Amino acid sequence: DAEIEKNKGPTVMKEQERYAAVAACKWADEVVPNAPYNTTVEILKEYNIDFCVHGDDITTMADGTDCY
């Protein structure tokens, strides 16, 4: 929640609710708790992630850089 609030503002869903929503997705094999807001290639490799997706909301960090 702290990372979301820092970069995007107040959360709509609490952290545990977001984890549950991802876990319920039939295309998700695993939930990575406490994953950093800035998804790097190193993180994708560390967890053997095939796809990284984002909703249609803003994808910038608090400092204005793109997090993808």
C-alpha positions in Angstrom: 0.0 0.0 0.0 2.9 2.4 0.8 4.4 2.0 -2.7 1.1 2.6 -4.4 0.3 5.6 -2.3 3.7 7.1 -2.9 3.5 6.7 -6.6 -0.2 7.0 -7.4 -2.0 8.3 -4.4 -4.6 6.7 -2.1 -5.3 3.0 -2.8 -8.7 1.8 -4.0 -8.0 -1.8 -2.8 -5.9 -2.8 0.2 -2.8 -4.8 -0.4 -4.4 -8.2 0.7 -7.4 -7.5 -1.6 -5.1 -6.9 -4.5 -3.3 -10.2 -3.8 -6.6 -12.0 -3.6 -7.7 -10.5 -6.9 -4.5 -11.5 -8.7 -4.6 -15.0 -7.2 -8.2 -15.4 -8.5 -7.1 -14.6 -12.0 -7.0 -17.8 -14.1 -3.9 -16.6 -16.0 -1.9 -15.9 -12.8 0.2 -18.8 -11.5 1.7 -17.0 -8.5 1.4 -13.8 -6.5 4.6 -12.0 -5.6 4.0 -10.2 -2.3 5.8 -7.0 -1.6 6.9 -6.7 -5.3 8.4 -3.3 -6.0 6.2 -0.8 -7.8 8.9 -0.3 -10.4 9.0 -3.6 -12.3 12.5 -4.2 -13.7 13.7 -6.9 -16.1 15.7 -8.3 -13.2 12.5 -8.8 -11.1 10.9 -10.5 -14.1 13.8 -12.8 -14.5 14.1 -13.5 -10.7 10.5 -14.8 -10.6 10.5 -16.3 -14.1 7.7 -14.0 -15.2 6.5 -14.3 -18.8 4.3 -11.3 -19.0 4.0 -8.0 -17.1 0.7 -6.2 -17.6 -0.7 -2.9 -16.4 -4.2 -1.4 -16.4 -5.1 1.8 -18.2 -4.1 4.1 -15.4 -0.9 6.1 -15.3 2.4 4.2 -15.3 4.8 6.8 -14.0 6.7 6.9 -10.7 6.4 9.7 -8.2 9.5 11.3 -9.8 7.9 11.3 -13.2 9.9 8.5 -14.8 8.0 5.7 -16.6 7.9 2.5 -14.5 7.8 0.3 -17.5 
